[in-house]
């Protein structure tokens, strides 16, 4: 059994979540990556833009390591939710490049600081603003995976593509007929349970 390095383990899980989130854009049109798929406007490119911004904040400002990256959607006069969608002037390539710059900035912080380094999260309640790099890593891994889960559902709604990543569907290997039958069984069970309550 090999001995694990806790920081390397956390960093690896963060990268797995990053890669899973970006994979959800593959093969889609400009329209589809921006398309609001829920009543609250959840869309794939907006999720990338948001998570890039999150990494700049948590691994930059929190540890007094500002990136210098302009994030106008976080300015005081920005419209609400401006980090959750890409304007027509913001290309997919620009948003992906922003996310890659966020990774590089975050990775530098992760590599240079020990897990017990203390940062200050200005937007958290005063009683818990101080946080270690360890805690921030866990927080951002959770947030990234949460949004990767949103992206899973959004992508499946767009074109039926599902799974963890290109090389690991993490779903049973079944044909379309099996999935339709399975979904119909679930629908029937839901209807029966609904009648019983």
C-alpha positions in Angstrom: 0.0 0.0 0.0 1.4 3.4 -0.9 1.3 6.3 1.5 -0.9 9.1 0.2 -0.1 12.8 0.3 -3.3 14.6 1.5 -2.7 17.8 -0.5 -1.9 15.9 -3.7 -5.0 13.8 -3.2 -7.2 16.9 -2.7 -5.6 18.6 -5.7 -6.2 15.5 -7.9 -9.9 15.4 -6.9 -10.2 19.1 -7.8 -8.6 18.4 -11.2 -10.9 15.5 -11.8 -14.0 17.7 -11.1 -12.5 20.5 -13.4 -12.0 18.1 -16.2 -15.5 16.6 -15.9 -17.1 20.1 -16.0 -15.2 21.1 -19.1 -15.9 17.9 -20.9 -19.6 18.7 -20.9 -19.0 21.4 -23.5 -17.4 19.0 -26.0 -19.1 18.8 -29.3 -21.8 21.3 -28.6 -22.7 24.4 -30.7 -22.3 28.0 -29.4 -26.0 28.1 -28.8 -26.2 24.8 -26.9 -23.3 25.7 -24.5 -25.1 28.9 -23.6 -28.7 27.7 -23.7 -30.7 28.2 -20.5 -32.0 24.7 -19.6 -33.8 25.4 -16.3 -36.3 28.0 -15.1 -33.4 29.7 -13.3 -31.3 29.8 -16.5 -28.7 27.1 -15.7 -26.4 26.8 -18.7 -23.1 25.0 -19.4 -20.9 28.0 -20.3 -22.2 30.0 -17.4 -21.2 27.1 -15.0 -17.7 27.3 -16.3 -17.6 31.1 -16.0 -18.9 30.9 -12.4 -16.5 28.2 -11.3 -13.5 30.0 -12.8 -14.6 33.1 -10.8 -14.9 30.9 -7.6 -11.3 29.6 -8.0 -9.9 33.1 -8.5 -11.7 34.2 -5.3 -10.9 31.3 -3.0 -7.4 30.6 -4.1 -6.5 34.2 -4.8 -8.1 36.9 -2.7 -8.6 34.5 0.3 -4.8 34.1 0.6 -4.0 37.6 -0.3 -2.8 36.5 -3.7 -5.0 38.5 -6.1 -4.8 37.3 -9.7 -5.2 40.8 -11.3 -7.8 39.1 -13.5 -10.7 41.5 -14.3 -14.0 40.0 -13.2 -16.5 42.7 -14.0 -19.5 40.5 -13.2 -18.4 40.8 -9.5 -18.2 44.6 -9.4 -20.7 46.3 -7.1 -22.7 47.7 -10.0 -22.9 44.4 -11.9 -26.2 42.9 -12.6 -27.3 40.0 -10.4 -26.1 36.5 -11.5 -23.8 38.0 -14.2 -21.2 35.3 -13.4 -23.7 32.6 -14.4 -24.0 33.2 -18.1 -21.8 34.3 -21.0 -22.8 37.4 -23.0 -22.8 37.2 -26.8 -19.5 39.0 -26.8 -17.8 36.4 -24.5 -16.7 33.5 -26.6 -16.5 29.9 -25.5 -12.7 30.1 -26.0 -12.5 33.2 -23.8 -14.5 31.5 -20.9 -12.4 28.3 -21.2 -9.2 30.3 -21.2 -10.4 32.2 -18.2 -11.0 28.9 -16.4 -7.5 27.7 -17.4 -6.0 30.9 -16.0 -8.0 30.3 -12.8 -6.6 26.8 -12.6 -3.0 28.0 -13.0 -3.5 30.7 -10.3 -5.2 28.3 -8.0 -2.6 25.6 -8.6 0.2 28.0 -7.8 -1.5 28.8 -4.4 -2.1 25.1 -3.7 1.5 24.2 -4.6 3.1 27.1 -2.7 1.1 27.0 0.6 0.9 24.3 3.2 -2.5 22.8 4.0 -2.6 24.7 7.3 -2.0 28.1 5.7 -4.7 30.5 7.0 -6.7 32.7 4.6 -9.6 35.0 5.1 -12.8 34.6 3.1 -14.2 38.2 3.1 -17.6 37.1 1.9 -18.2 34.5 4.6 -19.7 35.4 8.0 -17.2 37.0 10.4 -17.2 34.1 12.8 -15.9 31.7 10.2 -13.9 33.9 7.8 -10.6 32.5 8.7 -10.0 29.2 6.9 -7.1 26.9 6.1 -6.1 26.0 2.6 -7.2 22.5 3.5 -10.8 23.7 4.2 -10.8 25.9 1.0 -9.7 23.0 -1.1 -12.5 20.9 0.3 -15.0 23.7 -0.2 -14.0 24.3 -3.9 -13.9 20.5 -4.7 -17.5 20.3 -3.3 -18.6 23.4 -5.3 -17.0 22.3 -8.5 -18.5 18.8 -8.2 -21.9 20.3 -7.4 -21.7 22.3 -10.6 -20.4 19.4 -12.6 -23.6 17.6 -11.4 -25.6 20.4 -12.8 -23.7 20.2 -16.0 -24.4 16.4 -16.2 -28.1 17.0 -16.2 -28.0 20.1 -18.5 -25.9 18.2 -21.0 -28.2 15.1 -20.9 -31.2 17.4 -21.5 -29.5 19.0 -24.5 -28.4 15.9 -26.5 -28.6 12.8 -24.3 -24.9 12.7 -23.5 -24.4 11.4 -20.0 -21.7 10.1 -17.8 -18.6 11.1 -15.8 -16.2 11.7 -18.7 -15.4 10.6 -22.2 -13.5 7.5 -21.1 -15.8 6.6 -18.1 -19.6 6.8 -18.5 -20.1 5.6 -14.9 -23.4 4.3 -16.1 -24.6 0.8 -17.1 -23.6 0.0 -20.7 -27.1 -0.4 -22.1 -28.8 0.5 -25.4 -31.4 3.2 -26.0 -34.3 0.7 -25.7 -33.1 -0.5 -22.3 -32.9 3.2 -21.0 -36.4 4.0 -22.4 -37.8 0.9 -20.6 -36.0 1.7 -17.4 -37.2 5.3 -17.5 -40.8 4.2 -18.1 -40.6 1.8 -15.1 -39.4 4.7 -13.0 -42.3 6.9 -14.3 -44.8 4.1 -13.5 -43.4 3.6 -10.0 -43.6 7.4 -9.4 -47.2 7.5 -10.6 -48.2 4.6 -8.4 -46.5 6.1 -5.4 -48.2 9.4 -6.1 -51.7 7.8 -6.2 -51.0 6.0 -2.9 -50.1 9.2 -1.0 
